[in-house]
Amino acid sequence: MASLVSMVQLDDVLTQALAEYCARYGFARLDVFGSEARDEATDGSDVDVLYDLAPGRHLTWEVVDAADDLALILGRPVDLVSRRALHPLLRDQVEAEARPLYAA
């Protein structure tokens, strides 16, 4: 399976869709982690996405809509995780394997 990160880097339409998506929800950065970042994803894998919000932006229940919208863009189910909400015991591992998907 082709890496999602490399697909985004090569696909201008996908990059534009991510830019519009991030602007709509206030994301400053999206990173992929988990099986996708380790190149272990299968056709049934979801995409674990770590996000940072732009200054002054906040998400509450909209995170559900944001995950659904990103799944439509990427063509796979998505789990959105706030970098600020990472459990301290998982933070180092997640940060070490995270690969940039989009940065504003």
SULKA-V782153 format. One record per residue. N is the residue number from 1. RES is the residue in one small letter. PSI is psi in radians with two decimals (* if undefined). NEAR is the number of other ideal C-beta (glycine too) atoms within 12 Angstrom. D_LAST is the distance of its C-alpha to the last C-alpha in whole Angstrom. Layout:
# SULKA-V782153
N/RES/PSI/NEAR/D_LAST  N/RES/PSI/NEAR/D_LAST
This chain:
# SULKA-V782153
1/m/2.34/17/27  2/a/2.49/15/24  3/s/2.32/20/21  4/l/-0.71/38/18  5/v/-0.77/30/15  6/s/-0.58/18/18  7/m/-0.75/25/18  8/v/-0.72/33/14  9/q/-0.50/18/14  10/l/-0.21/13/17  11/d/1.84/18/17  12/d/-0.63/12/15  13/v/-0.75/13/16  14/l/-0.72/24/14  15/t/-0.74/23/11  16/q/-0.72/15/11  17/a/-0.71/23/12  18/l/-0.68/35/10  19/a/-0.79/22/7  20/e/-0.71/18/10  21/y/-0.85/32/11  22/c/-0.67/30/8  23/a/-0.72/16/8  24/r/-0.76/20/12  25/y/-0.14/33/12  26/g/0.42/24/10  27/f/2.28/36/8  28/a/-0.48/24/5  29/r/2.48/24/6  30/l/2.27/43/9  31/d/2.50/33/12  32/v/2.41/41/15  33/f/3.14/35/18  34/g/-2.65/28/22  35/s/-0.62/23/24  36/e/-0.74/35/21  37/a/-0.51/29/20  38/r/0.08/21/24  39/d/0.66/18/24  40/e/0.14/15/27  41/a/2.52/26/26  42/t/3.09/14/28  43/d/-0.48/11/28  44/g/0.00/10/29  45/s/2.53/23/26  46/d/3.06/25/23  47/v/2.08/36/20  48/d/2.11/35/19  49/v/2.16/44/15  50/l/2.34/38/14  51/y/2.65/39/12  52/d/2.38/30/10  53/l/2.63/26/10  54/a/2.66/19/9  55/p/2.36/10/12  56/g/-0.07/7/15  57/r/2.57/22/14  58/h/2.54/15/16  59/l/2.40/23/17  60/t/-1.93/13/21  61/w/-0.31/10/23  62/e/-0.29/18/20  63/v/-0.52/25/18  64/v/-0.81/16/21  65/d/-0.69/18/20  66/a/-0.74/30/16  67/a/-0.74/30/18  68/d/-0.75/20/20  69/d/-0.70/23/18  70/l/-0.62/37/16  71/a/-0.66/20/19  72/l/-0.70/17/20  73/i/-0.78/32/17  74/l/-0.29/33/18  75/g/0.32/20/22  76/r/2.69/27/22  77/p/2.58/20/23  78/v/2.42/32/20  79/d/2.05/27/20  80/l/2.27/36/17  81/v/2.21/30/18  82/s/2.30/28/16  83/r/-0.67/23/16  84/r/-0.44/15/18  85/a/0.02/17/21  86/l/2.37/21/21  87/h/2.38/13/25  88/p/-0.57/11/26  89/l/-0.35/8/28  90/l/-0.32/19/25  91/r/-0.89/19/22  92/d/-0.75/13/23  93/q/-0.81/18/24  94/v/-0.81/27/21  95/e/-0.64/18/19  96/a/-0.61/14/21  97/e/-0.14/23/20  98/a/2.39/30/17  99/r/2.35/31/15  100/p/2.33/25/11  101/l/-0.74/39/10  102/y/2.46/33/7  103/a/2.28/20/4  104/a/*/24/0
